[in-house]
């Protein structure tokens, strides 16, 4: 079974998210979240150079940007004849969009109002959609690249992907459109979904190689 692999990590991610979601829905993270938003913003204004850089950086997690990257990746994999990888990538990436929509609808948390919002956002706040979707898509791409390269370069590949993912999440708090716990919740969901998808893909590859797929 897919869940049998890394089950302890999967269970940890589920339990941690449930606990976080409970704290958020009960309003017990309000004070910490407000301090977090103010601390990350640091009193900077909309006209600061740093704000302009971060405002551009956050577009790496936009739905359209990620959709284009995902479709481009699928097309590249199909051109290489890797139909299994292409189908898996599309399913995993699409799943992140679906999970985001369902989660936001289920929790319906209001956006921060403790600082001026430097970006437009209309959907619910928890979890951060930019963070969740970008974490899944960029981690998937890193995994695909790493599996086809020498193992000594994997650390660099994963560190680069992690940097993009972390910066994208922090940018949402800086811009004032998300609470820190929105980002944390998104990372927990993304981690669970990525590990689940990775286990499923590796099992599918094993079945293909053994001639049972």
Backbone torsions as a table, in degrees:
resi	resn	phi	psi	omega
1	UNK	NA	148.0	-179.6
2	UNK	-60.2	-41.4	-174.0
3	UNK	-69.4	-18.1	-177.3
4	UNK	-68.1	-26.0	179.1
5	UNK	-81.4	132.4	177.8
6	UNK	54.2	35.3	-174.3
7	UNK	-62.8	-30.4	-179.7
8	UNK	-66.7	-42.7	179.0
9	UNK	-66.6	-42.3	179.5
10	UNK	-61.2	-44.4	179.1
11	UNK	-64.3	-39.6	178.4
12	UNK	-61.3	-44.5	-179.4
13	UNK	-64.7	-40.2	179.2
14	UNK	-65.3	-49.5	-178.2
15	UNK	-62.2	-43.0	-179.9
16	UNK	-63.9	-41.6	178.8
17	UNK	-65.8	-42.6	179.9
18	UNK	-60.7	-42.7	178.4
19	UNK	-63.8	-43.3	178.9
20	UNK	-63.8	-44.6	-179.8
21	UNK	-61.6	-37.5	178.0
22	UNK	-64.7	-44.3	179.2
23	UNK	-63.1	-40.7	-178.9
24	UNK	-67.1	-48.6	-176.3
25	UNK	-67.2	-26.8	178.3
26	UNK	-86.4	-3.3	178.2
27	UNK	78.2	15.6	-176.1
28	UNK	-82.3	-7.7	179.2
29	UNK	-102.8	4.3	-174.2
30	UNK	-54.7	-51.0	-176.8
31	UNK	-64.1	-44.7	-179.8
32	UNK	-65.1	-41.1	179.4
33	UNK	-62.8	-43.4	-180.0
34	UNK	-63.1	-43.2	177.4
35	UNK	-62.5	-38.5	-179.4
36	UNK	-64.6	-44.5	179.5
37	UNK	-62.9	-46.6	-179.2
38	UNK	-63.7	-40.6	-178.6
39	UNK	-66.8	-42.2	-179.5
40	UNK	-68.5	-39.2	179.1
41	UNK	-66.0	-43.3	176.5
42	UNK	64.8	23.9	176.9
43	UNK	77.9	10.6	-179.0
44	UNK	-77.3	154.9	-176.9
45	UNK	-103.7	171.6	-178.6
46	UNK	-65.9	-23.0	-177.0
47	UNK	-90.9	-1.1	180.0
48	UNK	-66.5	150.0	177.0
49	UNK	-62.9	-40.3	179.5
50	UNK	-60.8	-40.4	179.5
51	UNK	-63.2	-41.1	179.1
52	UNK	-63.0	-41.4	179.6
53	UNK	-64.3	-46.2	-178.4
54	UNK	-67.3	-37.0	179.0
55	UNK	-62.3	-35.0	176.8
56	UNK	-76.6	-38.1	-179.5
57	UNK	-61.0	-38.5	-175.0
58	UNK	-65.2	-18.3	179.1
59	UNK	-68.1	-13.5	175.2
60	UNK	-64.6	-18.1	179.2
61	UNK	-106.4	6.4	177.5
62	UNK	-63.1	148.7	-179.1
63	UNK	-58.7	-45.5	-177.9
64	UNK	-65.4	-43.4	179.4
65	UNK	-58.9	-47.5	-178.4
66	UNK	-68.2	-35.4	178.5
67	UNK	-64.7	-41.7	178.8
68	UNK	-64.8	-44.2	179.4
69	UNK	-63.2	-42.9	-179.6
70	UNK	-63.9	-45.7	179.4
71	UNK	-65.1	-38.3	177.3
72	UNK	-63.8	-39.9	178.7
73	UNK	-65.7	-43.5	178.4
74	UNK	-61.6	-44.2	178.8
75	UNK	-60.9	-42.0	179.0
76	UNK	-62.6	-42.8	-179.8
77	UNK	-65.8	-38.1	178.5
78	UNK	-66.5	-39.4	177.8
79	UNK	-62.8	-31.4	178.2
80	UNK	-82.9	-2.8	179.6
81	UNK	81.8	13.5	-179.2
82	UNK	-95.7	74.5	-176.3
83	UNK	-67.6	-37.6	179.4
84	UNK	-63.1	-46.3	179.8
85	UNK	-64.5	-38.5	-179.4
86	UNK	-64.7	-45.7	179.3
87	UNK	-65.0	-40.7	178.8
88	UNK	-64.8	-44.2	-179.3
89	UNK	-62.9	-44.0	-179.7
90	UNK	-63.1	-42.6	179.6
91	UNK	-64.6	-43.7	-178.3
92	UNK	-67.7	-43.6	179.9
93	UNK	-67.2	-44.4	178.3
94	UNK	-61.6	-37.6	178.9
95	UNK	-59.2	-35.4	-179.8
96	UNK	-65.8	-34.4	177.4
97	UNK	-68.9	-42.6	-179.3
98	UNK	-66.7	-44.6	179.6
99	UNK	-61.5	-41.2	178.6
100	UNK	-59.2	-49.2	-177.7
101	UNK	-61.7	-45.2	-178.8
102	UNK	-65.9	-42.8	-178.1
103	UNK	-64.4	-44.5	179.4
104	UNK	-62.5	-41.0	178.6
105	UNK	-64.7	-39.9	-176.3
106	UNK	-69.0	-38.6	-175.1
107	UNK	-94.7	-37.7	175.4
108	UNK	55.5	38.0	-177.8
109	UNK	-75.9	142.5	179.6
110	UNK	-75.3	150.5	177.5
111	UNK	-72.3	158.1	177.9
112	UNK	-63.0	147.3	174.9
113	UNK	-131.5	12.4	-176.5
114	UNK	-79.7	-18.7	176.4
115	UNK	-136.7	165.5	177.1
116	UNK	-67.2	136.4	178.0
117	UNK	-83.3	123.3	-180.0
118	UNK	-93.0	6.3	178.3
119	UNK	-145.4	157.0	179.3
120	UNK	-90.9	138.2	179.2
121	UNK	-155.3	132.2	-175.2
122	UNK	-119.2	-21.2	-177.8
123	UNK	-79.9	177.8	178.8
124	UNK	-64.5	162.6	-170.0
125	UNK	-89.8	-33.9	-172.9
126	UNK	-109.7	126.1	-7.5
127	UNK	-84.1	173.3	179.4
128	UNK	-71.9	117.4	-179.5
129	UNK	-67.5	-42.4	177.3
130	UNK	-55.9	-45.9	-176.9
131	UNK	-67.0	-46.8	-177.2
132	UNK	-64.1	-51.2	-176.7
133	UNK	-65.7	-42.5	-178.9
134	UNK	-67.4	-36.7	178.7
135	UNK	-62.0	-43.0	-178.9
136	UNK	-68.6	-51.2	-175.2
137	UNK	-64.1	-47.1	-177.4
138	UNK	-72.0	-32.7	176.5
139	UNK	-69.5	-37.8	177.0
140	UNK	-62.2	-44.2	179.6
141	UNK	-63.8	-42.4	178.1
142	UNK	-60.3	-40.9	179.5
143	UNK	-63.5	-44.6	-179.5
144	UNK	-64.1	-40.7	179.1
145	UNK	-68.0	-44.1	-176.2
146	UNK	-64.3	-35.5	-176.6
147	UNK	-70.1	-16.5	-178.2
148	UNK	-107.6	9.6	-178.2
149	UNK	-125.7	165.4	177.6
150	UNK	-58.1	143.9	-174.9
151	UNK	-61.7	-25.2	-177.6
152	UNK	-71.6	-11.5	178.0
153	UNK	-100.6	-3.7	-176.7
154	UNK	-64.3	-36.6	-178.8
155	UNK	-60.8	-43.3	179.9
156	UNK	-64.1	-43.4	-178.7
157	UNK	-62.0	-48.7	-178.1
158	UNK	-69.5	-34.6	177.9
159	UNK	-66.2	-38.7	178.5
160	UNK	-64.6	-44.8	178.6
161	UNK	-64.1	-41.8	-179.5
162	UNK	-63.9	-36.5	179.0
163	UNK	-63.2	-44.3	178.2
164	UNK	-62.6	-44.4	-178.1
165	UNK	-63.4	-45.8	-178.7
166	UNK	-66.9	-45.4	-179.0
167	UNK	-63.4	-36.4	179.2
168	UNK	-66.2	-41.4	178.7
169	UNK	-65.3	-45.7	-179.8
170	UNK	-64.7	-33.7	-179.2
171	UNK	-62.1	-32.6	-179.0
172	UNK	-68.2	-34.6	176.7
173	UNK	-73.3	-43.4	179.5
174	UNK	-58.6	-42.2	-178.2
175	UNK	-74.1	-6.7	174.6
176	UNK	81.5	15.0	-178.1
177	UNK	-103.6	-2.7	178.6
178	UNK	-145.4	149.3	171.6
179	UNK	-82.4	154.8	176.6
180	UNK	-55.7	-37.2	-180.0
181	UNK	-69.9	-22.2	173.7
182	UNK	-63.9	-43.0	-179.1
183	UNK	-69.9	-43.2	179.0
184	UNK	-61.6	-44.2	178.3
185	UNK	-60.9	-39.6	179.0
186	UNK	-64.4	-41.0	178.8
187	UNK	-65.1	-37.0	179.2
188	UNK	-65.7	-45.2	178.5
189	UNK	-64.0	-44.6	-179.5
190	UNK	-61.0	-42.5	179.6
191	UNK	-61.4	-43.3	178.2
192	UNK	-63.1	-47.9	-178.0
193	UNK	-65.1	-41.6	179.9
194	UNK	-63.3	-44.4	-178.8
195	UNK	-67.1	-39.0	178.2
196	UNK	-63.6	-45.2	-179.6
197	UNK	-66.9	-38.9	178.3
198	UNK	-61.9	-45.6	179.2
199	UNK	-61.5	-42.3	179.6
200	UNK	-64.6	-41.1	-180.0
201	UNK	-65.3	-43.4	-178.8
202	UNK	-66.4	-34.7	176.2
203	UNK	-68.4	-38.4	178.6
204	UNK	-65.0	-40.2	178.1
205	UNK	-64.1	-39.6	179.5
206	UNK	-64.4	-40.7	178.5
207	UNK	-67.5	-38.7	178.5
208	UNK	-63.4	-44.7	-177.4
209	UNK	-68.4	-28.1	179.9
210	UNK	-89.1	-4.6	177.7
211	UNK	82.1	15.8	-179.0
212	UNK	-101.5	-1.3	179.9
213	UNK	-97.1	NA	NA
